[in-house]
Amino acid sequence: MVLSRRWAVFLTGVGVWTWVIWPRFAVAIWNDPRSWSNGEVGEFPATGFLWVHALLIAASLAIGTTVGVLGVRAWRAAGRRPDRSTA
């Protein structure tokens, strides 16, 4: 299946958007006192709040990366497709 360039741009944009948003969210979670058992940032042990959000962030980045790579591959595949108007 070959996607249109419009869909390829959309998928690539979703991948980029994921990498713009989630790392900033990770910093906010790290700096949140609820992430640490004694309320001091960076002082382990971490709470479930941090671990659940870390898992959410990691999964979202993995999915976003996959979608972005698919978008780039779709863009490249659309460029190699023969022009239908001349066939």
PLY file of the C-alpha trace (Angstrom):
ply
format ascii 1.0
element vertex 87
property float x
property float y
property float z
element edge 86
property int vertex1
property int vertex2
end_header
0.00 0.00 0.00
1.30 3.42 -0.94
-0.04 6.43 0.92
-0.48 9.83 -0.64
2.04 12.53 0.09
-0.60 14.35 2.10
-0.92 11.38 4.48
2.85 11.02 4.57
3.21 14.63 5.72
0.50 14.11 8.34
2.20 10.99 9.76
5.60 12.65 9.79
4.08 15.67 11.53
2.56 13.43 14.20
5.98 11.89 14.80
7.63 15.29 15.12
4.83 16.59 17.35
5.33 13.61 19.66
9.02 14.45 20.09
8.20 18.13 20.74
5.54 17.50 23.39
6.50 14.40 25.39
10.05 15.34 26.45
8.71 18.61 27.85
6.07 16.63 29.74
8.82 14.33 31.07
10.68 17.33 32.50
7.48 18.54 34.17
6.86 15.12 35.72
10.47 14.87 36.92
10.20 18.28 38.60
6.86 17.47 40.24
7.21 16.82 44.00
4.61 14.03 43.70
7.21 12.04 41.77
9.45 11.65 44.81
8.68 9.95 48.10
10.13 12.76 50.22
8.95 15.58 47.93
12.47 16.66 46.92
13.16 16.53 43.20
15.65 13.84 42.23
15.78 12.23 45.66
14.99 8.55 45.23
12.97 6.48 45.78
10.55 7.56 43.11
6.81 7.11 43.53
4.38 5.24 41.32
3.37 8.63 39.92
6.78 8.96 38.26
6.97 5.35 37.07
3.50 5.35 35.52
4.18 8.59 33.70
7.63 7.39 32.60
6.00 4.32 31.07
3.37 6.47 29.37
6.04 8.79 27.98
8.22 5.92 26.75
5.27 4.22 25.03
4.15 7.48 23.42
7.64 8.23 22.12
7.94 4.71 20.70
4.57 4.96 18.97
5.30 8.49 17.72
8.67 7.41 16.37
7.07 4.49 14.54
4.40 6.72 13.02
7.00 9.30 11.99
9.19 6.66 10.34
6.17 5.31 8.49
5.42 8.85 7.30
8.95 9.31 5.97
8.84 5.93 4.26
5.45 6.78 2.74
6.84 10.08 1.43
9.76 8.31 -0.19
7.53 5.59 -1.66
5.16 8.19 -3.12
8.11 9.83 -4.87
9.13 6.56 -6.53
5.62 5.83 -7.80
5.27 6.22 -11.58
3.19 9.18 -12.70
-0.32 7.90 -13.40
-1.19 10.74 -15.78
1.28 9.54 -18.42
0.42 5.84 -18.17
0 1
1 2
2 3
3 4
4 5
5 6
6 7
7 8
8 9
9 10
10 11
11 12
12 13
13 14
14 15
15 16
16 17
17 18
18 19
19 20
20 21
21 22
22 23
23 24
24 25
25 26
26 27
27 28
28 29
29 30
30 31
31 32
32 33
33 34
34 35
35 36
36 37
37 38
38 39
39 40
40 41
41 42
42 43
43 44
44 45
45 46
46 47
47 48
48 49
49 50
50 51
51 52
52 53
53 54
54 55
55 56
56 57
57 58
58 59
59 60
60 61
61 62
62 63
63 64
64 65
65 66
66 67
67 68
68 69
69 70
70 71
71 72
72 73
73 74
74 75
75 76
76 77
77 78
78 79
79 80
80 81
81 82
82 83
83 84
84 85
85 86
